[in-house]
Amino acid sequence: MGRWGDGQTSTRYGIKTLTVPHKYDQPYRPCWVDNAIDLWSRYAIDLWSRYANALNSP
């Protein structure tokens, strides 16, 4: 992820996000929040793919 305030795009899960330039050059959120979101989204993606596979299998 780009730092809060650099105005650069970054790619996450194939989605481009734009970090908004800000008067304070600081991370958007604490790293433990990012880690928790990252873990949760991986878990959710894993669950969803299992669910989709179960639906598709005969």
C-alpha positions in Angstrom: 0.0 0.0 0.0 1.2 3.5 -0.7 1.8 5.8 2.2 -0.9 8.2 3.1 0.0 11.4 1.4 2.1 10.2 -1.6 -0.7 10.5 -4.0 0.3 7.3 -5.8 -1.7 4.3 -6.9 -1.1 0.9 -5.4 -2.6 -2.5 -6.4 -4.1 -4.8 -3.8 -6.1 -7.9 -4.7 -5.9 -6.7 -8.3 -7.8 -3.5 -7.4 -6.1 -0.2 -8.0 -6.6 2.3 -5.1 -5.5 5.9 -5.0 -4.0 7.2 -1.9 -5.2 10.7 -1.3 -2.6 13.4 -0.8 -2.8 14.7 2.8 -1.0 17.4 4.8 0.4 14.8 7.2 2.7 12.2 5.8 1.6 9.3 7.8 0.3 5.8 7.2 -3.4 5.6 6.6 -3.9 3.2 9.5 -1.8 1.2 12.0 0.0 -1.8 10.6 -1.8 -4.2 12.9 -5.1 -3.0 11.3 -3.7 -3.7 7.9 -2.5 -7.1 9.0 -5.9 -8.0 10.4 -7.7 -6.9 7.3 -5.3 -8.8 5.2 -5.8 -12.0 7.2 -9.6 -11.6 7.3 -9.8 -11.0 3.5 -7.7 -14.0 2.8 -9.9 -16.1 5.0 -13.0 -14.7 3.4 -11.6 -15.4 -0.1 -10.7 -18.9 0.9 -14.2 -19.5 2.4 -15.9 -18.0 -0.7 -13.8 -20.2 -3.1 -14.7 -23.3 -1.1 -18.4 -22.4 -1.2 -18.3 -21.7 -4.9 -16.5 -25.0 -5.6 -19.1 -26.9 -3.5 -21.8 -25.2 -5.6 -20.2 -26.1 -8.9 -19.4 -29.7 -8.1 -22.0 -32.3 -9.1 
